[in-house]
Amino acid sequence: MSRQHLEIVAQAVRAHLFILCPNNSGSTYLSRAIAESNKVWSLEREGQHVVGFAGPQTLNSPWPLIWGANEESVAYFQDSLEYDWARTRKAWYVQATAKRNDAPVFHTKAPPFLLIADQLVEAFENTRFIIMVRNPYAALEGILRRWQRMDVERRSPDLAETGARHLVTCFKQQRRNIERFGGQSITFTYEELCDDPKDTAARIARLVPELDDLDLSQRLAIKGSYDEPLRNMNAEQIERLTSEEIERANAVFSENAQLLAHFGYALVD
């Protein structure tokens, strides 16, 4: 890619759309579907993993899937001095692709971006957010399963408690994001997305009118594991949690039952 490409993207883009969503909560499908729009510039990988991104990355940290588990890990992503958004913008634009050179929307996502929405607003013109959460037990199962595949350490009930703390941090931050950025965002759950993708696409188009061709019912390949239309996988994932993992997670979730209820989720017995 060349300086000419950078200039093409910079001249075309009039809005920046970011998904703010905890990891293992359905944002990959949503992001891939948005990237299929004719009106969107997007990246092959998450914004944090693109070459040239100036800031902390989850895979290079001690907390690849549980970066919200404690104050140290949150500060690592929220207060890092590594962020250089001018440099990152150039890296993103140079590597962005679109079906049309006049696509007016740039889109990307990365789970820890939910901690730094204020920085994104300051750094990018006409910023819009999709704020999403998922049933925390299903998200937790995804974290535990992914952790095991990454071979970071053996899956254990202790990790279930740590993952639950991480998700509670994400939910608290999402509530703050809704309060602070409600005028430039929409909020829905993974479950709402799965239950009514057509309505969700219409809501996104009201937030970003250029996305009038968005299709959230299409079949897409996700993470090398799925190649199918979007479907709610909560039940089968929660079923895979052991009773001990649920018990350890509930040590955290029960203390935050009102927070979960705020987003429509109940404790699992």
HELIX and SHEET records of a PDB file:
HELIX    1   1 ARG A    3  ALA A   12  1                                  10    
HELIX    2   2 SER A   27  ALA A   35  1                                   9    
HELIX    3   3 GLY A   47  HIS A   49  5                                   3    
HELIX    4   4 THR A   58  ASN A   60  5                                   3    
HELIX    5   5 GLU A   71  GLN A   78  1                                   8    
HELIX    6   6 TRP A   85  GLN A   95  1                                  11    
HELIX    7   7 PRO A  111  LEU A  115  5                                   5    
HELIX    8   8 ALA A  117  ALA A  123  1                                   7    
HELIX    9   9 PRO A  136  MET A  150  1                                  15    
HELIX   10  10 PRO A  157  PHE A  181  1                                  25    
HELIX   11  11 GLY A  182  GLN A  184  5                                   3    
HELIX   12  12 TYR A  190  ASP A  195  1                                   6    
HELIX   13  13 PRO A  197  LEU A  207  1                                  11    
HELIX   14  14 ASN A  234  ARG A  240  1                                   7    
HELIX   15  15 SER A  243  PHE A  253  1                                  11    
HELIX   16  16 SER A  254  ASN A  256  5                                   3    
HELIX   17  17 ALA A  257  HIS A  262  1                                   6    
SHEET    1   A 5 VAL A  40  TRP A  41  0                                        
SHEET    2   A 5 VAL A 105  LYS A 109  1                                        
SHEET    3   A 5 ALA A  15  LEU A  20  1                                        
SHEET    4   A 5 THR A 127  VAL A 133  1                                        
SHEET    5   A 5 SER A 185  THR A 189  1                                        
SHEET    1   B 2 LEU A 220  ILE A 222  0                                        
SHEET    2   B 2 TYR A 226  GLU A 228 -1                                        
END                                                                             
